[in-house]
């Protein structure tokens, strides 16, 4: 990673990003119910296109993903690149027909400070439900008009804050094997892809969340979803964290993968507040012995 002195600095904030009403709504819905929230983050130099292009130049290649944006909801494998550099992709996002994500932006101190500031506003509500807030991570999405983020799931508790432009996220029930089969969960937790197989019959079961600047949407752990941008370029910030529960769910999936290899049909892990402790402990013991490959 190069020198950080040219990363812009955000102005100090005088009011919380999540007001009392937003925090109350989050507390009532977390961790299993998707919902919209209002926020007061707004764009600042760290989150403008030039600041994000500079950030991309500081991050390792493993923390950058970008590709063309005119995609179907379901994809088979990673989409094709556009031929532009990540910096040019971001600076020309309004016309480059691209989708980009900067991952783990907390690797850069200024962005780590922003991420932790936001999560600390919600720490009390989070830890009252799912215990200690673990592994905070930030992801910034920069998308061309009408870009599509294909159907997939993610292992974190996640709030997506819309900063510029608009998008519609369509979510599907987490833990429902109709939309993400158990074997696909197990494959993901052993290093497989997060992209899911899309069927048009799913659409009637999805719940749409339209968000613009000042709005956010909460995404439960492993809730399948896809995103379609509006007709302008878009900037979004995803603030994520893990919990004991989310790690136990993941390790229970790993245990099930091993059992399934024996020809058995294991029961899926329970959704929160099911602890999934037995399978998780067994899998962790096997992993420590090097027997989980």
C-alpha positions in Angstrom: 0.0 0.0 0.0 1.4 3.4 -0.9 1.6 6.6 1.1 -1.6 7.9 2.5 -0.9 11.6 2.9 -3.0 12.5 -0.2 -6.2 10.7 1.0 -8.7 13.5 1.7 -9.9 14.2 5.2 -13.6 14.3 6.1 -14.9 17.3 8.0 -15.8 16.6 11.7 -19.4 15.7 12.3 -21.6 17.6 14.7 -24.7 15.4 14.6 -25.1 11.6 14.7 -25.6 9.8 11.3 -28.4 7.6 12.7 -30.9 9.6 14.7 -33.1 8.3 17.6 -35.9 7.2 15.3 -33.4 5.2 13.0 -31.8 3.6 16.0 -35.2 2.6 17.4 -36.2 1.0 14.1 -32.9 -0.8 13.8 -33.2 -2.1 17.4 -36.7 -3.4 16.7 -35.7 -5.2 13.5 -32.2 -6.4 14.0 -30.9 -9.1 13.3 -33.4 -10.9 11.1 -35.8 -8.4 9.6 -34.7 -6.4 6.6 -35.8 -2.8 6.8 -35.0 0.8 5.6 -33.3 3.4 7.7 -32.7 7.1 7.3 -29.1 8.4 7.7 -27.3 11.8 7.6 -23.9 10.7 6.3 -23.9 12.6 3.0 -21.0 12.8 0.7 -17.7 14.1 2.0 -14.2 14.2 0.4 -13.5 10.6 1.4 -16.6 9.5 -0.5 -16.4 11.7 -3.6 -15.2 10.1 -6.9 -11.7 11.6 -6.7 -11.2 10.5 -3.1 -12.4 7.0 -4.0 -10.1 6.8 -7.1 -7.2 7.7 -4.8 -8.4 5.1 -2.2 -8.5 2.4 -5.0 -4.8 3.2 -5.7 -3.9 2.5 -2.1 -5.7 -0.8 -1.7 -4.2 -4.2 -2.6 -5.5 -5.9 -5.7 -7.3 -8.5 -3.6 -9.5 -5.7 -2.2 -10.7 -4.4 -5.5 -13.3 -6.0 -7.8 -14.7 -4.3 -10.9 -16.4 -5.4 -14.1 -18.9 -4.3 -16.7 -22.3 -3.3 -15.4 -24.9 -4.4 -18.0 -25.4 -7.9 -16.4 -28.3 -10.2 -15.9 -29.6 -10.9 -12.4 -28.0 -14.4 -12.4 -24.4 -14.9 -13.7 -22.3 -18.0 -14.1 -18.8 -17.1 -12.8 -17.2 -13.7 -12.7 -18.3 -11.1 -15.3 -15.9 -9.7 -17.9 -13.7 -6.7 -17.2 -14.1 -3.4 -19.1 -10.4 -2.8 -19.9 -10.2 0.3 -17.8 -8.0 0.7 -14.7 -9.9 0.9 -11.4 -9.0 4.6 -11.1 -10.4 5.4 -14.5 -13.4 3.2 -13.9 -14.3 5.3 -10.8 -13.5 8.7 -12.3 -15.6 7.9 -15.4 -18.3 5.9 -13.7 -21.1 8.0 -15.2 -20.2 6.7 -18.6 -17.9 3.6 -18.2 -20.7 1.0 -18.0 -19.0 -0.4 -14.9 -19.6 -1.8 -11.4 -16.8 -1.6 -8.8 -16.4 -2.4 -5.1 -13.6 -1.4 -2.9 -13.3 -4.0 -0.1 -12.1 -3.7 3.4 -11.6 0.0 3.2 -10.8 -0.1 6.9 -7.2 -0.9 5.8 -6.8 2.9 5.3 -6.9 4.8 8.6 -9.3 7.5 7.5 -11.8 5.0 6.3 -11.4 2.8 9.3 -12.2 5.9 11.4 -15.4 6.5 9.4 -16.5 2.9 9.6 -16.0 2.6 13.4 -17.7 6.0 13.9 -20.8 4.7 12.2 -20.8 1.3 13.8 -20.2 2.8 17.3 -23.5 4.7 16.9 -25.3 1.4 16.7 -23.1 -0.7 19.0 -25.5 -0.7 21.9 -28.4 -1.9 19.7 -26.2 -4.6 18.0 -24.6 -6.0 21.2 -27.9 -6.1 23.0 -29.1 -8.7 20.5 -26.1 -10.6 19.1 -23.3 -9.9 21.6 -19.9 -8.5 20.8 -19.6 -6.7 17.4 -16.8 -8.5 15.6 -14.7 -8.0 12.5 -16.0 -4.6 11.3 -15.5 -4.2 7.6 -16.4 -1.5 5.1 -17.2 -1.9 1.4 -17.8 1.0 -1.1 -19.8 0.4 -4.3 -19.4 2.7 -7.3 -21.8 1.9 -10.1 -22.7 3.2 -13.5 -26.3 4.0 -14.4 -28.6 1.0 -14.6 -25.8 -1.3 -13.3 -26.8 -4.7 -11.9 -25.2 -6.5 -8.9 -26.2 -10.1 -9.6 -28.0 -12.4 -7.2 -25.8 -13.5 -4.3 -25.5 -13.6 -0.5 -23.0 -12.4 2.1 -21.9 -13.7 5.5 -22.0 -10.4 7.4 -24.7 -8.3 9.2 -24.9 -5.4 6.7 -26.3 -1.9 6.4 -26.0 -0.4 2.9 -26.0 3.4 3.0 -26.9 5.2 -0.3 -24.9 8.3 -0.8 -25.4 9.3 -4.4 -27.8 8.2 -7.0 -30.4 5.5 -6.3 -30.9 1.8 -6.5 -33.4 -0.9 -5.7 -32.3 -3.9 -3.6 -34.5 -7.0 -3.9 -34.1 -9.3 -0.9 -35.3 -12.9 -0.3 -35.8 -14.7 3.0 -32.6 -15.7 4.7 -32.2 -19.4 5.5 -34.9 -20.4 3.0 -33.5 -23.3 0.9 -35.8 -22.4 -2.0 -33.7 -19.4 -2.8 -30.2 -20.6 -1.7 -30.0 -24.4 -1.3 -28.2 -25.8 1.8 -25.5 -27.4 -0.3 -24.7 -23.9 -1.9 -24.3 -22.4 1.6 -21.9 -25.2 2.5 -19.9 -24.8 -0.6 -19.6 -21.0 0.0 -18.3 -21.5 3.5 -15.6 -23.9 2.2 -14.4 -21.3 -0.3 -17.0 -21.4 -3.1 -18.5 -18.5 -4.9 -21.2 -16.2 -3.3 -23.1 -15.9 -6.6 -26.4 -17.9 -6.6 -28.4 -19.5 -9.4 -31.3 -17.2 -10.3 -34.8 -18.4 -11.4 -37.4 -16.1 -12.7 -39.9 -17.8 -10.4 -38.1 -16.3 -7.4 -39.1 -12.7 -8.3 -42.6 -12.9 -6.9 -41.1 -13.8 -3.5 -38.7 -10.9 -3.3 -39.1 -7.7 -1.3 -37.9 -4.5 -3.0 -36.2 -1.7 -1.1 -35.8 1.5 -3.1 -33.1 3.8 -1.6 -31.7 7.2 -2.5 -29.3 9.6 -0.7 -30.0 9.7 3.0 -31.6 6.2 3.0 -30.1 2.8 3.9 -31.3 -0.8 4.0 -30.4 -3.6 6.5 -29.5 -7.0 5.0 -29.6 -10.0 7.4 -26.7 -12.6 7.3 -26.9 -14.7 4.1 -30.1 -13.1 2.8 -30.1 -13.6 -1.0 -30.4 -10.4 -2.9 -29.7 -8.5 -6.1 -29.4 -4.8 -6.8 -30.4 -2.7 -9.8 -29.1 0.9 -10.1 -31.2 3.9 -11.1 -30.5 6.0 -14.1 -27.6 7.9 -12.5 -24.2 6.9 -11.2 -24.3 5.6 -7.7 -22.1 5.6 -4.6 -23.0 3.3 -1.7 -21.2 2.5 1.6 -21.8 -0.9 3.2 -20.9 -1.2 6.9 -20.7 -4.7 8.1 -19.9 -6.8 11.2 -19.9 -10.4 12.4 -21.2 -11.9 15.6 -20.8 -15.1 17.6 -24.0 -16.2 16.0 -22.9 -15.6 12.4 -19.7 -17.5 13.0 -21.5 -20.4 14.6 -23.9 -20.5 11.6 -21.0 -20.6 9.2 -19.2 -23.4 11.1 -22.4 -25.4 11.4 -22.6 -25.2 7.6 -19.0 -26.5 7.4 -19.9 -29.4 9.6 -22.9 -30.2 7.4 -20.7 -30.2 4.3 -18.6 -32.9 5.9 -21.7 -34.9 6.9 -23.2 -34.5 3.4 -20.0 -36.0 1.9 -20.8 -39.2 3.9 -24.1 -39.5 2.0 -26.3 -38.1 4.8 -28.8 -35.2 4.6 -28.1 -33.0 7.6 -30.6 -30.5 9.0 -29.8 -26.9 8.1 -28.5 -24.6 10.9 -31.2 -22.7 12.7 -31.6 -19.0 12.2 -31.1 -16.5 15.0 -31.4 -17.0 18.0 -30.7 -20.7 17.4 -27.1 -21.1 18.8 -25.9 -23.8 16.4 -23.3 -24.5 19.0 -23.0 -28.3 18.8 -22.2 -28.5 15.1 -20.0 -25.3 15.3 -17.9 -26.7 18.2 -17.5 -30.1 16.4 -16.4 -28.4 13.2 -13.9 -26.1 15.0 -12.4 -29.2 16.7 -12.1 -31.0 13.4 -10.6 -27.9 11.8 -8.0 -27.6 14.5 -7.0 -31.2 13.8 -6.7 -30.4 10.1 -9.6 -32.7 9.1 -12.0 -30.3 7.4 -10.5 -30.1 3.9 
